[in-house]
Amino acid sequence: MLTLEKFREAAAVLQDVILDTGLIYSKHFTQQTENNVWFKPENMQLTGAYKIRGALYKVSRLSSEQRERGLITASAGNHAQGLGFASQYYHAKATIVMPETTPLVKVNNTKAYGVQVVLSGNIYDDAYTHAIQLAKENNYEFVHPFNDLDIATGQGTLAFEILRLLPETDVILVPVGGGGLIAGIAALAKTLKPAITIIGVEPSGAACMKMSLKEGKITSLHHVETIADGVAVRTPGDIIFPYVQKFVDDIITVDDKKLVDVFLDLMESHKMIVENAGLLSAAALKYLEVKNKNVVALLSGGNMDVITISSLVQHGLRNRGRIFTFSVRLPDRPGELYRISGIIARERGNIIELRHNQFVDINRNSDKGTELVVTLEAFGHEHKNTIMTALSQEGYAANVVP
């Protein structure tokens, strides 16, 4: 069972190894939500995520014979690195099976701990099936990333830190994949402070826990689709599910577009890189029905490759109208490009990229014989609309490119 005694034992195992990541007060999100908002930045934890907590505690409880025989797990990345660190710390052999879609930074960081990495399948469930097969073939000890009470106990130690630093905490928001993290946090937090509210957050494209709670039993999704690869799980853990049923007050779902928006918010207001799964709790802040409460949102990880970061920034800026592209057809005559540039400059737009195609129409004498595609920086949607209106008033039939 998840008991206070076990949580204390886990905290003692972890205290000299992991970082106490503290709490960060967010003036920005406090003003946006009318609640007092703090972040628990586990994106700053060793290995870049909270998963090290459960992995270290689990491996600490294994026998030397089990460690020598070899450990194996399946993971989208963060548990992989957590178990990699733990196996290195306890001198155990380990094999990690990861989905083929796992970001390269997570694959390379996992290999850096000296473990064997095997890529298999498109999502966690595929990797899990292959890992179970390898465990049987090689007599490895399988270390489940979430459906294990020792793992949940290690993850739950986060509640000790949160309530020690902010005893007045009213609500804790927790990202949810398979359920190990929220089961541990909820069980310990409710033991320490029964009146506290624990809310899980899932991506709308992978809300297996919300569906299971609604059905009152473990329910599998037919398909998952989300940019939050760390929580792209079809089926919650059956061992930890009763604790989620007992201690978790609600589940909020968030669509991927909201994750893109909040990624920029955290970058600009707190200078932090948080991976998509870790953004769930921050994105859910706007959906809380309570006001004037002390809310702690767990940022569960920060392992993200540079290509993904670049993509999120680009999409986030476009969502906010701070970057946009328009196309316009022009006559092929001197001065037209100069006129367009003058309108943009007058309206204080900043050109990022310009493509001028003189061969879009076979009739170069046509009034629409040339196509101009312009990407520019603006202050937001209102400024974008001002620029587009100015072009229209000057006689240009410009269209925003999606």
C-alpha positions as CSV (number, residue, x, y, z in Angstrom):
1,M,0.0,0.0,0.0
2,L,0.9,3.6,-0.3
3,T,1.6,4.5,3.4
4,L,3.1,7.4,5.2
5,E,5.8,5.1,6.5
6,K,6.8,4.2,2.9
7,F,6.7,7.8,1.7
8,R,9.1,8.8,4.6
9,E,11.4,5.9,3.7
10,A,11.5,7.0,0.1
11,A,12.2,10.6,1.1
12,A,15.1,9.4,3.2
13,V,16.5,7.4,0.2
14,L,16.2,10.4,-2.1
15,Q,17.3,13.3,0.1
16,D,21.0,13.0,-0.5
17,V,20.7,12.3,-4.2
18,I,18.1,14.4,-5.9
19,L,17.4,18.2,-5.9
20,D,14.8,19.9,-3.8
21,T,13.5,22.0,-6.7
22,G,11.6,24.4,-4.5
23,L,8.6,26.5,-5.5
24,I,8.5,29.5,-7.9
25,Y,5.8,32.1,-7.4
26,S,4.3,33.3,-10.7
27,K,3.1,36.9,-10.8
28,H,2.2,36.4,-14.4
29,F,-0.1,33.4,-14.0
30,T,-1.4,34.8,-10.7
31,Q,-2.7,37.9,-12.6
32,Q,-4.1,35.8,-15.4
33,T,-6.0,33.3,-13.2
34,E,-7.1,35.2,-10.1
35,N,-5.4,32.5,-8.0
36,N,-2.1,32.6,-6.2
37,V,0.1,30.4,-8.5
38,W,3.3,28.6,-7.7
39,F,5.2,26.2,-9.9
40,K,7.0,23.1,-8.8
41,P,9.8,23.1,-11.4
42,E,10.8,19.4,-11.7
43,N,12.0,20.4,-15.2
44,M,15.0,21.5,-13.2
45,Q,15.4,18.1,-11.5
46,L,18.4,15.8,-12.1
47,T,17.7,14.0,-15.4
48,G,15.3,16.8,-16.3
49,A,12.2,15.3,-14.7
50,Y,10.5,14.0,-11.6
51,K,10.9,10.4,-12.8
52,I,14.2,10.0,-11.1
53,R,12.4,9.9,-7.7
54,G,10.4,6.7,-8.4
55,A,13.2,5.0,-10.2
56,L,15.8,5.6,-7.4
57,Y,13.4,4.3,-4.7
58,K,12.4,1.3,-6.7
59,V,16.0,0.2,-7.5
60,S,17.0,0.8,-3.9
61,R,14.5,-1.9,-2.9
62,L,15.7,-4.5,-5.4
63,S,18.1,-7.2,-4.3
64,S,21.7,-7.3,-5.5
65,E,20.8,-10.5,-7.5
66,Q,17.9,-8.7,-9.3
67,R,20.2,-5.7,-10.1
68,E,22.9,-8.0,-11.4
69,R,20.5,-10.0,-13.5
70,G,19.5,-6.8,-15.3
71,L,16.7,-4.3,-15.3
72,I,14.4,-3.4,-18.2
73,T,11.7,-0.8,-18.8
74,A,9.7,0.9,-21.4
75,S,9.5,4.7,-21.5
76,A,8.9,7.7,-23.7
77,G,12.0,9.2,-22.2
78,N,11.9,10.6,-18.7
79,H,11.5,7.3,-16.8
80,A,14.2,6.0,-19.2
81,Q,16.6,8.6,-17.9
82,G,15.4,8.1,-14.3
83,L,16.1,4.4,-14.4
84,G,19.3,5.0,-16.3
85,F,20.5,7.3,-13.5
86,A,19.3,4.8,-10.8
87,S,20.9,1.8,-12.5
88,Q,24.2,3.7,-12.7
89,Y,23.9,4.9,-9.1
90,Y,23.3,1.3,-7.8
91,H,25.7,-0.4,-10.3
92,A,22.9,-2.3,-12.1
93,K,22.6,-3.4,-15.7
94,A,19.7,-1.9,-17.6
95,T,17.9,-2.0,-21.0
96,I,15.5,0.7,-22.0
97,V,12.9,0.2,-24.7
98,M,11.7,3.6,-26.1
99,P,9.2,4.4,-28.9
100,E,10.8,5.2,-32.2
101,T,9.1,8.6,-32.0
102,T,11.1,9.6,-28.9
103,P,12.9,12.9,-29.3
104,L,16.6,12.4,-30.0
105,V,17.7,14.4,-26.9
106,K,15.9,11.9,-24.7
107,V,17.5,8.9,-26.5
108,N,21.0,10.3,-26.3
109,N,20.6,11.4,-22.7
110,T,19.4,8.0,-21.8
111,K,22.4,6.3,-23.5
112,A,24.7,8.6,-21.6
113,Y,24.0,6.6,-18.4
114,G,25.5,3.5,-20.0
115,V,22.3,1.6,-20.6
116,Q,21.3,-0.2,-23.7
117,V,18.5,1.6,-25.6
118,V,16.1,-0.3,-27.9
119,L,13.7,1.6,-30.1
120,S,10.4,-0.1,-30.8
121,G,6.9,1.1,-31.9
122,N,5.2,4.4,-32.2
123,I,3.9,5.0,-28.7
124,Y,4.6,3.9,-25.1
125,D,2.3,0.9,-25.3
126,D,4.2,-0.5,-28.3
127,A,7.5,-0.2,-26.5
128,Y,5.9,-1.7,-23.4
129,T,4.9,-4.9,-25.3
130,H,8.4,-5.3,-26.7
131,A,10.0,-4.7,-23.3
132,I,7.9,-7.4,-21.6
133,Q,8.9,-9.8,-24.3
134,L,12.6,-9.0,-23.8
135,A,12.2,-9.4,-20.0
136,K,10.8,-12.9,-20.4
137,E,13.5,-13.9,-22.9
138,N,16.4,-12.6,-20.8
139,N,15.0,-13.0,-17.3
140,Y,15.3,-9.2,-16.7
141,E,13.5,-7.5,-13.8
142,F,10.9,-5.2,-15.4
143,V,10.6,-1.8,-13.7
144,H,7.2,-0.3,-14.7
145,P,7.3,3.4,-15.3
146,F,4.0,4.1,-13.5
147,N,2.0,0.9,-12.5
148,D,4.1,0.1,-9.5
149,L,3.5,1.1,-5.8
150,D,7.2,1.7,-5.2
151,I,7.4,4.0,-8.2
152,A,4.3,5.9,-7.1
153,T,5.8,6.2,-3.6
154,G,9.0,7.8,-4.9
155,Q,7.0,10.2,-7.1
156,G,4.7,11.1,-4.2
157,T,7.6,12.5,-2.2
158,L,6.9,15.7,-4.2
159,A,4.0,16.3,-1.8
160,F,6.4,16.5,1.2
161,E,8.3,19.3,-0.5
162,I,5.2,21.2,-1.7
163,L,3.5,21.2,1.7
164,R,6.7,22.0,3.6
165,L,7.3,25.0,1.5
166,L,3.7,26.1,1.2
167,P,1.5,24.6,4.0
168,E,-1.3,26.8,2.8
169,T,-1.6,25.0,-0.6
170,D,-5.2,24.6,-1.5
171,V,-4.9,22.9,-5.0
172,I,-2.1,20.8,-6.6
173,L,-2.3,20.4,-10.4
174,V,-0.6,17.2,-11.7
175,P,0.1,16.0,-15.3
176,V,-1.4,12.5,-15.8
177,G,-0.2,9.8,-18.1
178,G,-0.5,6.3,-16.7
179,G,-1.2,7.6,-13.2
180,G,1.8,6.8,-11.0
181,L,2.7,10.4,-10.3
182,I,-0.8,11.6,-9.4
183,A,-1.5,8.4,-7.3
184,G,1.6,9.0,-5.2
185,I,1.1,12.8,-4.8
186,A,-2.6,12.5,-4.1
187,A,-2.2,9.7,-1.5
188,L,0.5,11.5,0.4
189,A,-1.0,15.0,0.1
190,K,-4.4,13.9,1.3
191,T,-2.8,12.0,4.2
192,L,-0.9,15.2,5.3
193,K,-3.7,17.6,4.5
194,P,-7.1,15.9,3.9
195,A,-8.8,19.2,2.8
196,I,-6.4,19.7,-0.1
197,T,-7.7,19.4,-3.7
198,I,-5.8,17.2,-6.2
199,I,-6.6,17.8,-9.9
200,G,-5.0,15.7,-12.7
201,V,-4.5,17.1,-16.2
202,E,-4.5,15.1,-19.4
203,P,-4.2,16.0,-23.0
204,S,-7.6,15.7,-24.7
205,G,-6.1,13.4,-27.3
206,A,-4.9,10.9,-24.6
207,A,-7.4,11.1,-21.7
208,C,-7.4,7.5,-20.6
209,M,-7.5,8.3,-16.9
210,K,-10.5,10.6,-17.3
211,M,-12.4,8.0,-19.3
212,S,-11.5,5.2,-16.8
213,L,-12.7,7.3,-13.8
214,K,-15.9,8.0,-15.7
215,E,-16.4,4.3,-16.4
216,G,-15.4,3.3,-12.9
217,K,-12.9,0.8,-14.3
218,I,-9.7,0.6,-16.3
219,T,-10.6,1.6,-19.8
220,S,-8.2,1.7,-22.8
221,L,-8.3,4.2,-25.6
222,H,-8.3,2.9,-29.2
223,H,-6.0,5.7,-30.3
224,V,-3.9,8.5,-28.7
225,E,-2.8,11.6,-30.5
226,T,-1.0,14.4,-28.7
227,I,2.2,16.4,-28.8
228,A,2.7,15.5,-25.1
229,D,4.6,12.4,-25.8
230,G,5.5,11.8,-22.1
231,V,1.8,11.1,-21.3
232,A,0.7,9.5,-24.6
233,V,-0.7,6.4,-22.8
234,R,-3.7,4.3,-23.9
235,T,-4.3,2.5,-20.6
236,P,-3.9,3.6,-17.0
237,G,-2.1,1.4,-14.5
238,D,-4.5,-1.0,-12.7
239,I,-2.4,-1.2,-9.5
240,I,-2.4,2.5,-8.9
241,F,-5.9,3.2,-10.3
242,P,-7.7,2.6,-6.9
243,Y,-5.6,5.4,-5.4
244,V,-6.5,7.7,-8.1
245,Q,-10.2,6.9,-7.6
246,K,-9.9,7.4,-3.9
247,F,-7.8,10.6,-3.7
248,V,-8.0,12.5,-6.9
249,D,-10.8,15.1,-7.0
250,D,-11.0,15.9,-10.7
251,I,-9.3,15.5,-14.1
252,I,-9.1,18.4,-16.6
253,T,-8.3,17.9,-20.2
254,V,-6.3,20.3,-22.4
255,D,-5.9,20.4,-26.1
256,D,-2.5,20.6,-27.8
257,K,-3.0,24.2,-29.0
258,K,-3.2,25.3,-25.4
259,L,0.2,23.6,-24.6
260,V,1.8,25.6,-27.5
261,D,0.5,28.9,-26.0
262,V,1.6,28.2,-22.4
263,F,5.0,27.1,-23.7
264,L,5.6,30.7,-24.8
265,D,4.1,32.0,-21.5
266,L,6.6,30.1,-19.4
267,M,9.5,31.0,-21.7
268,E,8.8,34.7,-21.7
269,S,7.6,35.1,-18.1
270,H,9.9,32.6,-16.3
271,K,12.7,31.8,-18.8
272,M,12.0,28.1,-18.4
273,I,11.9,25.3,-21.0
274,V,9.2,22.8,-20.1
275,E,8.3,19.8,-22.3
276,N,4.8,19.3,-23.6
277,A,3.7,16.8,-21.0
278,G,5.1,19.1,-18.2
279,L,3.1,22.0,-19.6
280,L,-0.3,20.3,-18.9
281,S,-0.7,21.7,-15.3
282,A,0.2,25.2,-16.4
283,A,-2.2,25.1,-19.3
284,A,-5.0,23.9,-16.9
285,L,-4.7,27.0,-14.6
286,K,-7.1,28.9,-16.8
287,Y,-9.7,26.2,-16.4
288,L,-9.9,26.1,-12.6
289,E,-13.3,27.1,-11.3
290,V,-11.9,28.3,-7.9
291,K,-10.6,31.9,-7.2
292,N,-8.2,33.3,-4.6
293,K,-6.7,29.9,-3.8
294,N,-3.1,28.9,-3.4
295,V,-2.4,26.7,-6.4
296,V,0.7,24.7,-7.1
297,A,1.2,23.5,-10.7
298,L,3.7,20.7,-11.2
299,L,6.0,21.2,-14.2
300,S,6.9,17.6,-14.5
301,G,9.8,17.7,-17.0
302,G,11.9,19.7,-19.3
303,N,13.5,17.2,-21.7
304,M,12.9,18.6,-25.2
305,D,15.0,18.7,-28.3
306,V,15.9,21.9,-30.1
307,I,13.8,21.1,-33.2
308,T,10.7,20.7,-31.1
309,I,11.5,23.9,-29.2
310,S,11.8,25.8,-32.5
311,S,8.5,24.4,-33.7
312,L,6.7,25.3,-30.6
313,V,8.0,28.9,-30.7
314,Q,7.0,29.3,-34.3
315,H,3.5,27.9,-33.8
316,G,3.0,29.9,-30.6
317,L,4.0,33.1,-32.2
318,R,1.6,32.4,-35.1
319,N,-1.2,31.5,-32.7
320,R,-0.8,35.0,-31.1
321,G,-0.5,36.9,-34.4
322,R,3.0,37.9,-33.6
323,I,4.2,36.2,-36.8
324,F,2.0,35.9,-39.8
325,T,2.3,35.4,-43.6
326,F,0.2,37.0,-46.3
327,S,0.2,36.6,-50.1
328,V,-0.8,39.1,-52.7
329,R,-0.9,39.1,-56.5
330,L,0.8,42.1,-58.2
331,P,1.4,43.5,-61.7
332,D,5.0,42.8,-62.9
333,R,6.2,46.4,-63.0
334,P,8.9,48.4,-61.2
335,G,7.9,49.9,-57.9
336,E,5.3,47.5,-56.7
337,L,7.5,45.7,-54.2
338,Y,8.7,49.2,-53.0
339,R,5.0,50.2,-52.4
340,I,4.2,47.1,-50.4
341,S,7.3,47.5,-48.3
342,G,6.4,51.1,-47.6
343,I,2.9,50.2,-46.4
344,I,4.3,47.5,-44.0
345,A,7.0,50.0,-42.7
346,R,4.4,52.7,-42.2
347,E,2.3,50.3,-40.1
348,R,5.4,49.3,-38.1
349,G,5.5,45.7,-39.4
350,N,8.8,43.9,-39.5
351,I,9.5,41.8,-42.5
352,I,11.1,38.4,-41.7
353,E,11.0,36.7,-45.1
354,L,9.9,37.7,-48.6
355,R,9.3,35.5,-51.7
356,H,8.8,37.2,-55.1
357,N,7.6,34.9,-57.9
358,Q,7.5,36.5,-61.4
359,F,6.4,33.3,-63.1
360,V,3.2,32.4,-61.2
361,D,1.2,33.4,-64.3
362,I,2.1,32.7,-68.0
363,N,0.8,36.1,-68.9
364,R,3.4,38.4,-67.3
365,N,1.4,41.5,-68.5
366,S,-1.5,40.6,-66.3
367,D,-2.3,42.8,-63.3
368,K,-1.8,39.6,-61.2
369,G,1.2,38.3,-63.0
370,T,3.4,38.2,-60.0
371,E,2.9,36.7,-56.5
372,L,4.5,38.1,-53.4
373,V,4.5,36.1,-50.2
374,V,5.6,38.0,-47.1
375,T,6.2,36.7,-43.5
376,L,6.4,39.5,-40.9
377,E,6.5,40.2,-37.2
378,A,3.6,42.0,-35.6
379,F,2.5,42.9,-32.0
380,G,-0.5,40.6,-32.1
381,H,-3.8,39.9,-33.9
382,E,-5.0,43.5,-33.7
383,H,-1.7,44.8,-35.3
384,K,-1.9,42.1,-37.9
385,N,-5.4,43.2,-38.8
386,T,-4.3,46.8,-39.0
387,I,-1.6,45.9,-41.6
388,M,-4.0,43.8,-43.7
389,T,-6.5,46.6,-43.7
390,A,-3.9,49.1,-44.8
391,L,-3.0,46.9,-47.7
392,S,-6.6,46.6,-48.7
393,Q,-7.1,50.4,-48.5
394,E,-4.2,50.8,-50.9
395,G,-5.9,48.5,-53.4
396,Y,-4.1,45.2,-52.7
397,A,-6.2,42.0,-52.3
398,A,-3.8,40.4,-49.8
399,N,-4.8,37.2,-48.0
400,V,-3.4,35.7,-44.8
401,V,-1.7,32.4,-45.4
402,P,-2.7,29.8,-42.7
